[in-house]
Amino acid sequence: MVIQSVYGPANLANSTCTRRIDAKGALTEIVHLDGGREGLSDGDLEAFIASFPVEAGRMRAAAIGGGDSAERNT
């Protein structure tokens, strides 16, 4: 899931990502972008996401919400 502002380019210094894997092996990644995807290539986004550790455990419902989003389960 990618949550982003609709205005301006992405500021990765102020953006965050949570990556969790559940007991069945499903990986869920939630990215909070400060700004939009303008000027951010798919490769740049993939590298940003990969820079965060994968944690074991369930995703909290409160972590999901708001903004333009696209869920990403891999």
DRENLUMGU-577381 format. One record per atom (N, C-alpha, C, O, CB): residue number from 1; atom name; x, y, z. Coordinates in nm, 3 decimals. Glycine has a CB too. Example, Ala and Ser with C-alpha at 12.3 -4.5 7.8 and 13.67 -1.06 7.14 Angstrom:
REM DRENLUMGU-577381
   guke   torvex        xx        yy        zz
      1        N     1.319    -0.569     0.780
      1       CA     1.230    -0.450     0.780
      1        C     1.320    -0.330     0.780
      1        O     1.424    -0.332     0.846
      1       CB     1.131    -0.447     0.905
      2        N     1.285    -0.225     0.708
      2       CA     1.367    -0.106     0.714
      2        C     1.290     0.003     0.787
      2        O     1.341     0.114     0.804
      2       CB     1.408    -0.060     0.572
This chain:
REM DRENLUMGU-577381
   guke   torvex        xx        yy        zz
      1        N     0.086    -0.115     0.000
      1       CA     0.000     0.000     0.000
      1        C     0.091     0.122     0.000
      1        O     0.186     0.130     0.077
      1       CB    -0.098    -0.001     0.122
      2        N     0.061     0.216    -0.085
      2       CA     0.136     0.341    -0.088
      2        C     0.039     0.454    -0.053
      2        O    -0.064     0.471    -0.118
      2       CB     0.202     0.366    -0.230
      3        N     0.073     0.529     0.051
      3       CA    -0.006     0.645     0.092
      3        C     0.078     0.768     0.063
      3        O     0.193     0.778     0.107
      3       CB    -0.048     0.637     0.245
      4        N     0.020     0.862    -0.011
      4       CA     0.099     0.977    -0.053
      4        C     0.018     1.104    -0.052
      4        O    -0.104     1.102    -0.061
      4       CB     0.155     0.954    -0.191
      5        N     0.089     1.216    -0.040
      5       CA     0.027     1.347    -0.059
      5        C     0.004     1.364    -0.209
      5        O     0.071     1.299    -0.289
      5       CB     0.117     1.463    -0.001
      6        N    -0.087     1.447    -0.245
      6       CA    -0.113     1.465    -0.387
      6        C    -0.034     1.579    -0.448
      6        O    -0.042     1.602    -0.569
      6       CB    -0.260     1.488    -0.409
      7        N     0.040     1.653    -0.367
      7       CA     0.112     1.768    -0.418
      7        C     0.263     1.754    -0.398
      7        O     0.309     1.706    -0.295
      7       CB     0.063     1.895    -0.350
      8        N     0.337     1.795    -0.498
      8       CA     0.481     1.804    -0.489
      8        C     0.553     1.672    -0.507
      8        O     0.492     1.566    -0.502
      8       CB     0.518     1.861    -0.360
      9        N     0.683     1.681    -0.530
      9       CA     0.765     1.561    -0.547
      9        C     0.784     1.488    -0.414
      9        O     0.769     1.548    -0.307
      9       CB     0.901     1.597    -0.608
     10        N     0.817     1.361    -0.421
     10       CA     0.840     1.282    -0.300
     10        C     0.964     1.330    -0.227
     10        O     1.067     1.358    -0.288
     10       CB     0.854     1.132    -0.335
     11        N     0.954     1.339    -0.096
     11       CA     1.067     1.370    -0.010
     11        C     1.094     1.244     0.071
     11        O     1.033     1.222     0.175
     11       CB     1.038     1.495     0.084
     12        N     1.187     1.160     0.023
     12       CA     1.213     1.032     0.087
     12        C     1.272     1.047     0.227
     12        O     1.259     0.956     0.309
     12       CB     1.305     0.950     0.002
     13        N     1.336     1.159     0.256
     13       CA     1.391     1.182     0.389
     13        C     1.281     1.190     0.495
     13        O     1.304     1.158     0.611
     13       CB     1.474     1.311     0.391
     14        N     1.163     1.231     0.454
     14       CA     1.049     1.242     0.547
     14        C     0.947     1.131     0.525
     14        O     0.839     1.135     0.585
     14       CB     0.981     1.377     0.531
     15        N     0.977     1.034     0.442
     15       CA     0.885     0.924     0.412
     15        C     0.922     0.802     0.496
     15        O     1.035     0.790     0.543
     15       CB     0.888     0.890     0.261
     16        N     0.826     0.711     0.513
     16       CA     0.851     0.591     0.592
     16        C     0.793     0.468     0.523
     16        O     0.714     0.478     0.430
     16       CB     0.790     0.606     0.733
     17        N     0.835     0.352     0.571
     17       CA     0.785     0.225     0.519
     17        C     0.782     0.123     0.631
     17        O     0.875     0.116     0.712
     17       CB     0.872     0.175     0.401
     18        N     0.675     0.046     0.637
     18       CA     0.664    -0.065     0.730
     18        C     0.647    -0.192     0.649
     18        O     0.560    -0.201     0.562
     18       CB     0.544    -0.045     0.830
     19        N     0.731    -0.290     0.676
     19       CA     0.727    -0.418     0.605
     19        C     0.709    -0.528     0.708
     19        O     0.789    -0.540     0.801
     19       CB     0.856    -0.441     0.519
     20        N     0.604    -0.609     0.690
     20       CA     0.577    -0.717     0.785
     20        C     0.546    -0.844     0.709
     20        O     0.486    -0.842     0.601
     20       CB     0.460    -0.680     0.879
     21        N     0.587    -0.956     0.768
     21       CA     0.556    -1.087     0.711
     21        C     0.475    -1.163     0.816
     21        O     0.511    -1.167     0.933
     21       CB     0.687    -1.164     0.671
     22        N     0.364    -1.224     0.771
     22       CA     0.280    -1.296     0.866
     22        C     0.322    -1.443     0.876
     22        O     0.414    -1.488     0.809
     22       CB     0.133    -1.286     0.825
     23        N     0.253    -1.517     0.961
     23       CA     0.287    -1.657     0.987
     23        C     0.274    -1.745     0.863
     23        O     0.337    -1.850     0.854
     23       CB     0.199    -1.713     1.096
     24        N     0.193    -1.701     0.766
     24       CA     0.175    -1.778     0.642
     24        C     0.275    -1.737     0.534
     24        O     0.275    -1.793     0.424
     24       CB     0.033    -1.761     0.589
     25        N     0.360    -1.640     0.565
     25       CA     0.462    -1.597     0.470
     25        C     0.421    -1.483     0.379
     25        O     0.496    -1.448     0.288
     25       CB     0.502    -1.712     0.389
     26        N     0.303    -1.425     0.401
     26       CA     0.259    -1.312     0.318
     26        C     0.328    -1.184     0.364
     26        O     0.325    -1.149     0.483
     26       CB     0.104    -1.296     0.325
     27        N     0.389    -1.114     0.271
     27       CA     0.459    -0.989     0.300
     27        C     0.367    -0.872     0.268
     27        O     0.311    -0.864     0.159
     27       CB     0.591    -0.978     0.219
     28        N     0.350    -0.781     0.365
     28       CA     0.273    -0.660     0.345
     28        C     0.365    -0.542     0.365
     28        O     0.438    -0.535     0.464
     28       CB     0.149    -0.653     0.441
     29        N     0.362    -0.448     0.271
     29       CA     0.445    -0.328     0.278
     29        C     0.355    -0.206     0.271
     29        O     0.274    -0.193     0.179
     29       CB     0.551    -0.327     0.165
     30        N     0.370    -0.117     0.368
     30       CA     0.294     0.009     0.368
     30        C     0.394     0.123     0.361
     30        O     0.480     0.138     0.448
     30       CB     0.201     0.021     0.495
     31        N     0.382     0.203     0.257
     31       CA     0.472     0.315     0.233
     31        C     0.395     0.445     0.252
     31        O     0.290     0.465     0.190
     31       CB     0.535     0.308     0.090
     32        N     0.446     0.534     0.336
     32       CA     0.390     0.667     0.356
     32        C     0.485     0.765     0.288
     32        O     0.594     0.792     0.339
     32       CB     0.370     0.702     0.509
     33        N     0.445     0.816     0.173
     33       CA     0.529     0.912     0.100
     33        C     0.495     1.054     0.141
     33        O     0.379     1.092     0.144
     33       CB     0.512     0.895    -0.052
     34        N     0.598     1.131     0.171
     34       CA     0.584     1.275     0.191
     34        C     0.594     1.337     0.053
     34        O     0.704     1.357     0.001
     34       CB     0.693     1.334     0.291
     35        N     0.481     1.366    -0.007
     35       CA     0.476     1.416    -0.144
     35        C     0.418     1.311    -0.236
     35        O     0.373     1.205    -0.190
     35       CB     0.615     1.458    -0.192
     36        N     0.419     1.339    -0.364
     36       CA     0.364     1.247    -0.462
     36        C     0.472     1.164    -0.528
     36        O     0.588     1.169    -0.488
     36       CB     0.287     1.322    -0.567
     37        N     0.433     1.087    -0.629
     37       CA     0.528     1.002    -0.701
     37        C     0.601     1.076    -0.812
     37        O     0.688     1.019    -0.878
     37       CB     0.456     0.881    -0.759
     38        N     0.566     1.202    -0.834
     38       CA     0.629     1.281    -0.940
     38        C     0.781     1.279    -0.924
     38        O     0.833     1.313    -0.819
     38       CB     0.576     1.426    -0.937
     39        N     0.851     1.239    -1.029
     39       CA     0.996     1.236    -1.029
     39        C     1.055     1.115    -0.958
     39        O     1.178     1.106    -0.945
     39       CB     1.046     1.359    -0.966
     40        N     0.972     1.023    -0.911
     40       CA     1.019     0.904    -0.840
     40        C     0.995     0.783    -0.929
     40        O     0.880     0.744    -0.952
     40       CB     0.948     0.889    -0.702
     41        N     1.102     0.722    -0.977
     41       CA     1.088     0.607    -1.066
     41        C     1.048     0.483    -0.986
     41        O     1.061     0.481    -0.863
     41       CB     1.220     0.580    -1.143
     42        N     0.998     0.382    -1.055
     42       CA     0.964     0.256    -0.989
     42        C     1.088     0.197    -0.921
     42        O     1.078     0.143    -0.811
     42       CB     0.906     0.155    -1.091
     43        N     1.203     0.207    -0.988
     43       CA     1.327     0.156    -0.931
     43        C     1.365     0.229    -0.803
     43        O     1.410     0.167    -0.706
     43       CB     1.438     0.168    -1.031
     44        N     1.348     0.363    -0.802
     44       CA     1.377     0.441    -0.682
     44        C     1.285     0.400    -0.567
     44        O     1.329     0.388    -0.453
     44       CB     1.363     0.592    -0.710
     45        N     1.156     0.380    -0.598
     45       CA     1.060     0.339    -0.496
     45        C     1.094     0.200    -0.444
     45        O     1.089     0.177    -0.323
     45       CB     0.916     0.342    -0.553
     46        N     1.129     0.107    -0.532
     46       CA     1.167    -0.028    -0.491
     46        C     1.290    -0.025    -0.400
     46        O     1.294    -0.096    -0.300
     46       CB     1.194    -0.116    -0.614
     47        N     1.390     0.056    -0.434
     47       CA     1.510     0.067    -0.353
     47        C     1.479     0.126    -0.216
     47        O     1.533     0.082    -0.114
     47       CB     1.616     0.152    -0.424
     48        N     1.391     0.226    -0.212
     48       CA     1.349     0.287    -0.086
     48        C     1.282     0.182     0.003
     48        O     1.314     0.171     0.121
     48       CB     1.253     0.406    -0.112
     49        N     1.188     0.106    -0.055
     49       CA     1.116     0.004     0.021
     49        C     1.213    -0.102     0.072
     49        O     1.205    -0.143     0.188
     49       CB     1.006    -0.062    -0.066
     50        N     1.305    -0.146    -0.012
     50       CA     1.400    -0.251     0.024
     50        C     1.495    -0.207     0.136
     50        O     1.557    -0.291     0.201
     50       CB     1.479    -0.293    -0.098
     51        N     1.508    -0.076     0.159
     51       CA     1.600    -0.028     0.262
     51        C     1.543    -0.045     0.403
     51        O     1.613    -0.022     0.501
     51       CB     1.632     0.119     0.238
     52        N     1.417    -0.086     0.414
     52       CA     1.354    -0.107     0.544
     52        C     1.352    -0.255     0.579
     52        O     1.332    -0.339     0.491
     52       CB     1.212    -0.050     0.546
     53        N     1.373    -0.289     0.707
     53       CA     1.374    -0.430     0.747
     53        C     1.233    -0.490     0.742
     53        O     1.133    -0.419     0.754
     53       CB     1.432    -0.445     0.889
     54        N     1.228    -0.621     0.725
     54       CA     1.101    -0.694     0.731
     54        C     1.083    -0.742     0.874
     54        O     1.169    -0.811     0.928
     54       CB     1.097    -0.815     0.629
     55        N     0.970    -0.706     0.934
     55       CA     0.941    -0.746     1.071
     55        C     0.841    -0.861     1.069
     55        O     0.757    -0.870     0.980
     55       CB     0.885    -0.626     1.152
     56        N     0.850    -0.948     1.168
     56       CA     0.753    -1.055     1.183
     56        C     0.634    -1.003     1.262
     56        O     0.651    -0.923     1.355
     56       CB     0.816    -1.179     1.253
     57        N     0.514    -1.047     1.228
     57       CA     0.397    -1.008     1.305
     57        C     0.285    -0.959     1.218
     57        O     0.299    -0.943     1.096
     57       CB     0.433    -0.902     1.402
     58        N     0.172    -0.935     1.283
     58       CA     0.053    -0.891     1.213
     58        C     0.054    -0.740     1.194
     58        O     0.107    -0.666     1.278
     58       CB    -0.073    -0.934     1.288
     59        N    -0.006    -0.694     1.084
     59       CA    -0.018    -0.551     1.053
     59        C    -0.134    -0.494     1.135
     59        O    -0.243    -0.552     1.135
     59       CB    -0.040    -0.528     0.900
     60        N    -0.113    -0.385     1.203
     60       CA    -0.220    -0.321     1.278
     60        C    -0.314    -0.248     1.183
     60        O    -0.269    -0.183     1.089
     60       CB    -0.163    -0.223     1.382
     61        N    -0.443    -0.260     1.207
     61       CA    -0.542    -0.193     1.123
     61        C    -0.522    -0.043     1.122
     61        O    -0.549     0.023     1.022
     61       CB    -0.684    -0.227     1.170
     62        N    -0.474     0.014     1.233
     62       CA    -0.453     0.159     1.241
     62        C    -0.343     0.206     1.148
     62        O    -0.336     0.325     1.115
     62       CB    -0.420     0.198     1.383
     63        N    -0.256     0.115     1.105
     63       CA    -0.146     0.153     1.016
     63        C    -0.193     0.172     0.873
     63        O    -0.119     0.224     0.789
     63       CB    -0.037     0.048     1.019
     64        N    -0.316     0.129     0.845
     64       CA    -0.369     0.136     0.709
     64        C    -0.475     0.246     0.703
     64        O    -0.566     0.248     0.786
     64       CB    -0.429     0.000     0.665
     65        N    -0.462     0.336     0.605
     65       CA    -0.569     0.434     0.590
     65        C    -0.525     0.562     0.524
     65        O    -0.406     0.594     0.519
     65       CB    -0.628     0.466     0.722
     66        N    -0.624     0.634     0.472
     66       CA    -0.604     0.767     0.417
     66        C    -0.530     0.773     0.285
     66        O    -0.454     0.682     0.251
     66       CB    -0.533     0.848     0.514
     67        N    -0.554     0.879     0.212
     67       CA    -0.480     0.910     0.090
     67        C    -0.501     0.816    -0.026
     67        O    -0.575     0.718    -0.016
     67       CB    -0.338     0.915     0.120
     68        N    -0.435     0.846    -0.135
     68       CA    -0.436     0.758    -0.251
     68        C    -0.351     0.637    -0.217
     68        O    -0.240     0.652    -0.167
     68       CB    -0.383     0.831    -0.380
     69        N    -0.401     0.518    -0.243
     69       CA    -0.325     0.401    -0.204
     69        C    -0.341     0.288    -0.302
     69        O    -0.439     0.280    -0.375
     69       CB    -0.366     0.357    -0.068
     70        N    -0.243     0.201    -0.301
     70       CA    -0.246     0.079    -0.379
     70        C    -0.180    -0.029    -0.294
     70        O    -0.061    -0.019    -0.264
     70       CB    -0.175     0.095    -0.518
     71        N    -0.256    -0.130    -0.255
     71       CA    -0.201    -0.233    -0.168
     71        C    -0.101    -0.318    -0.241
     71        O    -0.117    -0.344    -0.360
     71       CB    -0.311    -0.321    -0.111
     72        N     0.002    -0.360    -0.170
     72       CA     0.107    -0.438    -0.231
     72        C     0.135    -0.557    -0.140
     72        O     0.197    -0.541    -0.035
     72       CB     0.235    -0.353    -0.254
     73        N     0.092    -0.672    -0.178
     73       CA     0.125    -0.795    -0.109
     73        C     0.208    -0.879    -0.202
     73        O     0.167    -0.907    -0.314
     73       CB    -0.003    -0.872    -0.063
     74        N     0.327    -0.920    -0.156
     74       CA     0.415    -1.000    -0.239
     74        C     0.441    -1.133    -0.176
     74        O     0.513    -1.215    -0.232
     74       CB     0.545    -0.927    -0.265
